């Protein structure tokens, strides 16, 4: 299936682990479980190719090599992508033309988690936001987790940068899909959820809350929900 015949697709994953090495508070480390295979297999299959090429954008986590290695092991080693290559943008000297060529050479874009606001600032500096919109229009699959999920929405929260939920505000995302996106919703307390709902009511916005191990799939005018467990939910808020 050629890209220009495919649906415009965004797959936003609320959170979950894929076997990364996690550093614990006491300084020791452990390997996490692989939790999102059902969603990630859907991402691969959505390309319409048996062995698609994936481009990993790890800007939100400062282009960490260790993150790339986990993504490559999961999507290439377990799920059959023919390649997983990085688009490293921290301090890059790549031109906009070179970035566009690299993005359009792949079937799937997967954006990692981390600091959403810092990531979008760098993307806008290099014109990556505009190139990704062109890729979206052409049928290249756009996907991502946490920061890589909420960046596609009109708005997201600014909790990357604050420790006080009282200061919650809305930040402008890429606006590829309408509304407000909240990842890791199952991590939030009842009070934090109420504050988010009140903020959305104040701004007269609708949003989507995504637990870990869930995904929102936007394909043209259709919306689909994928969950990896009966206790994982995606809901519209408020």
CORFENDA-V531568 format. One record per pair of residues at least 12 apart in sequence whose ideal C-beta (glycine too) atoms are under 10 Angstrom apart, sorted by the first residue. I is the first residue (numbers start at 0). J is the second residue. D is the distance in whole Angstrom. If there is no record, write none. Layout:
I	J	D
I	J	D
//
This chain:
0	46	8
0	47	4
0	48	8
0	138	9
1	47	9
1	137	10
1	138	8
2	46	9
2	47	8
2	48	10
2	103	9
2	106	8
2	134	9
2	136	10
2	137	5
2	138	4
2	139	6
2	140	9
3	136	9
3	137	6
3	138	6
4	47	9
4	138	7
5	45	8
5	46	8
5	47	6
5	106	9
5	137	8
5	138	3
5	139	8
5	140	8
5	218	9
5	219	10
6	45	9
6	47	10
6	138	7
6	140	9
6	216	10
6	217	9
6	218	4
6	219	5
6	220	10
6	221	8
7	134	10
7	135	6
7	136	6
7	137	9
7	138	7
7	139	9
7	140	10
7	141	9
7	175	9
7	176	10
7	217	8
7	218	7
7	219	6
7	220	9
8	42	9
8	45	6
8	46	9
8	107	9
8	135	8
8	138	8
8	139	8
8	140	5
8	141	7
8	142	8
8	216	7
8	217	7
8	218	5
8	219	8
8	221	10
9	108	10
9	135	7
9	140	8
9	141	5
9	142	7
9	143	9
9	148	9
9	150	10
9	151	5
9	152	9
9	173	10
9	175	6
9	176	6
9	214	10
9	215	8
9	216	7
9	217	4
9	218	8
10	38	7
10	39	9
10	41	7
10	42	5
10	45	7
10	107	9
10	109	9
10	140	7
10	141	7
10	142	4
10	143	8
10	144	10
10	147	10
10	148	8
10	151	9
10	214	6
10	215	8
10	216	5
10	217	8
10	218	9
10	223	9
10	225	8
11	38	10
11	110	10
11	141	9
11	142	8
11	143	7
11	144	8
11	145	9
11	147	8
11	148	4
11	149	7
11	150	9
11	151	6
11	152	8
11	175	10
11	176	8
11	180	6
11	182	8
11	207	8
11	209	7
11	213	9
11	214	6
11	215	5
11	216	8
11	217	8
11	233	9
12	35	6
12	38	6
12	39	8
12	41	10
12	42	8
12	109	9
12	110	10
12	112	9
12	142	7
12	143	7
12	144	4
12	145	7
12	147	8
12	148	5
12	182	8
12	209	7
12	211	9
12	212	8
12	213	7
12	214	5
12	215	8
12	216	10
12	225	9
12	227	10
13	35	9
13	38	9
13	144	8
13	145	7
13	148	6
13	149	9
13	180	9
13	181	8
13	182	5
13	183	6
13	184	7
13	185	8
13	186	10
13	207	9
13	208	8
13	209	3
13	210	5
13	211	6
13	212	7
13	213	5
13	214	7
13	215	8
13	226	9
13	231	8
13	232	9
13	233	7
14	34	9
14	35	8
14	112	8
14	144	6
14	145	5
14	148	8
14	182	5
14	183	5
14	184	9
14	185	8
14	186	8
14	209	7
14	210	7
14	211	4
14	212	7
14	213	8
14	214	10
14	231	10
15	31	9
15	32	9
15	33	9
15	34	4
15	35	4
15	36	9
15	38	8
15	39	9
15	112	10
15	144	7
15	145	9
15	182	10
15	183	9
15	210	9
15	211	5
15	212	4
15	213	8
15	214	9
15	227	7
15	228	10
15	231	9
16	30	9
16	31	4
16	32	6
16	33	7
16	34	5
16	35	7
16	69	9
16	73	10
16	144	10
16	211	8
16	212	9
17	31	8
17	32	9
17	33	5
17	34	7
17	35	6
17	36	8
17	39	7
17	69	6
17	70	7
17	72	8
17	73	4
17	74	8
17	77	9
17	78	10
17	144	9
18	30	6
18	31	6
18	32	7
18	33	5
18	34	9
18	69	6
18	70	10
18	72	7
18	73	6
18	76	10
18	77	9
19	31	5
19	33	10
19	65	8
19	66	7
19	68	9
19	69	5
19	70	9
19	72	10
19	73	9
20	65	7
20	68	9
20	69	8
30	69	10
31	69	9
33	69	10
33	72	10
33	73	7
33	77	8
34	211	7
34	212	5
34	227	6
34	228	9
34	231	9
35	73	9
35	144	8
35	211	8
35	212	6
35	213	9
35	214	8
35	225	9
35	227	6
36	73	8
36	77	7
36	78	8
36	212	10
36	227	8
37	212	8
37	214	9
37	225	7
37	226	8
37	227	5
37	228	9
38	142	9
38	144	9
38	212	7
38	213	8
38	214	5
38	216	9
38	225	5
38	226	8
38	227	6
39	70	10
39	73	7
39	74	7
39	77	8
39	78	6
39	80	10
39	109	9
39	142	9
39	144	9
39	214	9
39	227	10
40	74	10
40	77	9
40	78	6
40	79	9
40	225	10
41	140	10
41	142	9
41	214	7
41	216	7
41	223	9
41	225	6
42	74	8
42	78	8
42	80	10
42	107	6
42	108	10
42	109	7
42	140	7
42	141	10
42	142	5
42	143	10
42	214	8
42	216	9
42	225	10
43	74	7
43	75	10
43	77	10
43	78	5
43	79	6
43	80	6
43	106	9
43	107	7
43	109	10
43	140	9
43	142	10
44	78	9
44	79	9
44	140	10
45	106	9
45	107	8
45	140	5
45	142	8
45	216	8
45	218	8
46	80	9
46	105	9
46	106	4
46	107	5
46	138	9
46	139	8
46	140	5
46	142	10
47	106	8
47	138	9
47	140	9
48	79	10
48	80	9
48	81	8
48	106	6
48	107	9
49	79	7
49	81	9
50	75	9
50	78	10
50	79	6
50	80	6
50	81	4
50	82	9
50	106	9
51	74	9
51	78	10
51	79	8
51	80	6
51	81	7
51	82	9
51	105	8
51	106	4
51	107	5
51	139	10
51	140	8
52	75	10
52	80	7
52	81	6
52	82	5
52	83	8
52	84	7
52	104	7
52	105	5
52	106	5
52	107	7
53	70	8
53	71	9
53	74	5
53	75	8
53	78	9
53	80	5
53	81	9
53	82	7
53	83	5
53	84	7
53	105	6
53	106	7
53	107	4
53	108	8
53	109	6
53	140	9
53	142	9
54	82	9
54	83	8
54	84	6
54	85	8
54	86	6
54	101	7
54	102	6
54	103	10
54	104	8
54	105	4
54	106	9
54	107	7
54	108	5
54	109	7
54	110	9
54	134	9
54	139	9
55	67	6
55	69	10
55	70	5
55	71	8
55	74	8
55	83	6
55	84	7
55	85	5
55	86	7
55	87	9
55	105	9
55	107	9
55	108	8
55	109	5
55	110	8
55	111	7
55	143	10
55	147	10
56	85	8
56	86	5
56	87	9
56	88	7
56	102	9
56	108	6
56	109	7
56	110	5
56	111	7
56	118	8
56	122	8
56	127	8
56	131	9
56	143	8
56	147	7
56	150	10
57	70	8
57	85	6
57	86	8
57	87	7
57	88	9
57	89	9
57	109	9
57	110	8
57	111	5
57	112	9
57	113	8
57	118	9
57	147	9
58	85	10
58	86	8
58	87	8
58	88	5
58	89	7
58	91	10
58	110	8
58	111	8
58	113	8
58	114	9
58	115	10
58	117	8
58	118	4
58	119	9
58	120	9
58	121	5
58	122	7
58	125	10
58	127	8
58	146	9
58	147	9
58	150	10
59	110	7
59	111	6
59	112	6
59	113	3
59	114	5
59	115	6
59	116	9
59	117	7
59	118	4
59	119	9
59	121	9
59	122	10
59	143	9
59	144	10
59	145	8
59	146	4
59	147	7
59	150	8
59	159	9
60	89	10
60	111	5
60	112	7
60	113	4
60	114	8
60	117	10
60	118	9
60	145	10
60	146	8
60	147	10
61	87	10
61	88	10
61	89	6
61	90	10
61	113	7
61	114	8
61	117	9
61	118	10
62	85	7
62	86	9
62	87	4
62	88	7
62	89	5
62	90	9
62	91	9
62	111	9
62	113	10
62	121	10
63	85	10
63	87	10
63	89	10
63	111	8
63	113	9
64	85	8
64	87	9
66	85	9
66	111	6
66	112	9
66	113	9
67	83	7
67	84	9
67	85	5
67	87	9
67	111	9
68	83	9
69	111	9
70	83	6
70	85	9
70	109	7
70	111	7
70	144	10
71	83	4
71	84	9
71	85	9
73	109	10
74	107	8
74	109	7
80	105	10
80	106	9
80	107	7
80	109	9
81	106	9
82	104	10
82	105	8
82	106	10
83	105	9
83	107	9
83	109	8
84	101	8
84	104	9
84	105	7
85	101	10
85	111	10
86	98	7
86	101	6
86	102	7
86	105	9
86	108	8
86	110	10
86	125	10
86	127	8
88	118	9
88	121	5
88	122	7
88	124	9
88	125	6
88	127	7
89	117	10
89	121	7
90	121	10
91	121	9
91	124	10
91	125	7
93	125	7
93	127	10
94	125	9
94	126	9
95	125	7
95	126	5
95	127	8
95	129	9
95	130	7
96	126	10
96	130	10
97	125	10
98	122	10
98	125	6
98	126	7
98	127	6
98	130	6
98	131	10
99	126	8
99	127	9
99	129	9
99	130	5
99	131	10
99	133	8
99	134	9
100	130	10
101	130	9
102	127	8
102	130	5
102	131	7
102	133	8
102	134	5
102	137	10
102	139	7
103	130	8
103	133	8
103	134	6
103	137	7
103	139	7
104	139	10
105	134	9
105	139	7
105	140	9
106	138	9
106	139	7
106	140	7
107	139	7
107	140	4
107	141	8
107	142	6
108	131	7
108	134	6
108	135	9
108	139	6
108	140	7
108	141	5
108	142	7
108	143	8
108	147	9
109	140	9
109	141	9
109	142	5
109	143	6
109	144	8
109	147	7
110	122	10
110	131	9
110	141	8
110	142	7
110	143	3
110	144	8
110	145	9
110	146	7
110	147	3
110	148	8
110	150	7
110	151	9
111	143	7
111	144	7
111	145	8
111	146	7
111	147	5
112	143	8
112	144	5
112	145	3
112	146	5
112	147	6
112	148	8
112	149	10
112	182	8
112	183	9
113	144	10
113	145	7
113	146	5
113	147	8
113	159	8
114	146	7
114	159	5
114	160	8
115	145	8
115	146	4
115	147	9
115	148	9
115	149	6
115	150	6
115	155	6
115	156	9
115	157	9
115	158	9
115	159	5
115	160	9
115	170	8
115	172	8
115	180	10
115	182	9
116	146	9
116	150	10
116	155	9
116	157	7
116	159	6
116	160	6
116	170	6
116	171	10
116	172	10
117	146	9
117	159	8
117	160	9
118	143	10
118	146	6
118	147	8
118	150	7
118	159	9
119	146	9
119	150	6
119	155	9
119	170	8
119	171	8
119	172	7
119	173	7
122	150	8
122	173	8
123	173	9
127	173	10
128	150	9
128	172	10
128	173	6
128	174	10
128	175	9
129	173	10
131	150	9
131	151	9
131	173	7
131	175	8
132	173	7
132	174	9
132	175	7
135	151	9
135	173	9
135	175	6
135	176	10
135	217	10
136	175	10
140	218	10
141	173	9
141	175	7
141	176	10
141	217	9
142	214	8
142	216	9
143	182	10
144	182	8
144	183	10
144	209	10
144	211	9
144	214	9
145	159	10
145	182	5
145	183	7
145	209	9
145	211	9
146	159	7
146	182	8
147	182	9
148	180	6
148	181	9
148	182	5
148	183	10
148	207	10
148	209	7
148	213	10
148	214	8
148	215	8
149	170	9
149	172	7
149	173	10
149	179	8
149	180	4
149	181	7
149	182	6
149	183	10
149	206	10
149	207	9
149	209	8
150	172	6
150	173	6
150	175	9
150	180	8
151	172	7
151	173	6
151	174	8
151	175	5
151	176	5
151	180	7
151	215	9
151	217	8
152	171	10
152	172	5
152	173	8
152	174	7
152	175	8
152	176	6
152	177	8
152	178	6
152	179	6
152	180	4
152	181	9
152	206	8
152	207	8
152	215	9
152	217	10
153	169	9
153	171	7
153	172	6
153	173	8
153	174	5
153	175	9
153	176	7
153	177	6
153	178	6
153	179	7
153	180	9
153	204	8
153	206	9
154	168	10
154	169	4
154	170	6
154	171	6
154	172	6
154	174	8
154	177	10
154	178	7
154	179	5
154	180	8
154	198	10
154	199	9
154	202	8
154	204	7
154	206	8
155	169	7
155	170	6
155	171	9
155	172	5
155	173	10
155	179	7
155	180	5
155	181	8
155	182	8
155	206	9
156	168	8
156	169	7
156	170	7
156	179	8
156	180	9
156	181	6
156	182	9
156	191	10
156	194	10
156	195	7
156	198	8
156	206	9
157	169	7
157	170	5
158	170	10
158	181	9
158	182	10
158	183	10
158	187	9
158	191	9
158	195	9
164	187	9
164	188	9
164	190	7
164	191	5
164	192	10
164	193	10
164	194	5
164	195	8
164	198	10
165	194	8
167	191	8
167	194	6
167	195	7
167	197	9
167	198	6
168	198	8
168	202	10
169	195	10
169	198	7
169	199	8
169	201	10
169	202	6
169	204	7
169	206	9
175	217	8
176	207	9
176	215	8
176	217	5
176	222	9
177	204	9
177	205	8
177	206	10
177	207	10
177	217	9
178	199	9
178	204	6
178	205	5
178	206	5
178	207	6
178	215	10
178	235	8
178	236	9
179	195	8
179	198	9
179	199	6
179	202	8
179	204	5
179	205	7
179	206	3
179	207	7
179	208	9
179	236	8
179	237	10
180	206	7
180	207	6
180	208	8
180	209	7
180	215	8
181	195	6
181	199	9
181	206	6
181	207	7
181	208	5
181	209	7
181	210	10
181	234	10
181	236	7
182	207	10
182	208	9
182	209	5
182	210	9
182	211	8
182	213	9
183	208	9
183	209	8
183	210	8
183	211	6
184	207	9
184	208	4
184	209	6
184	210	5
184	211	8
184	213	9
184	231	10
184	232	8
184	233	8
184	234	8
184	236	9
185	208	9
185	209	9
185	210	4
185	211	6
185	212	9
185	213	9
185	230	8
185	231	8
185	232	8
186	210	9
186	211	8
187	208	8
187	210	10
192	208	8
192	236	8
192	237	10
193	237	9
195	208	8
195	236	7
195	237	8
196	208	9
196	236	6
196	237	4
197	237	8
198	237	9
199	236	6
199	237	5
200	236	9
200	237	5
201	237	10
204	236	9
204	237	9
205	235	6
205	236	7
205	237	8
206	234	9
206	235	7
206	236	5
206	237	8
207	222	9
207	224	9
207	233	6
207	234	7
207	235	6
207	236	7
208	232	8
208	233	7
208	234	5
208	235	8
208	236	5
208	237	10
209	224	9
209	226	10
209	231	9
209	232	8
209	233	5
209	234	9
210	226	8
210	227	10
210	228	9
210	230	8
210	231	5
210	232	5
210	233	7
210	234	9
211	227	9
211	228	9
211	231	7
212	225	9
212	226	7
212	227	4
212	228	6
212	230	9
212	231	5
212	232	10
213	225	7
213	226	5
213	227	7
213	228	9
213	231	5
213	232	7
213	233	5
213	234	10
214	226	8
214	227	9
214	231	10
214	233	8
215	233	6
216	233	10
222	235	10
//
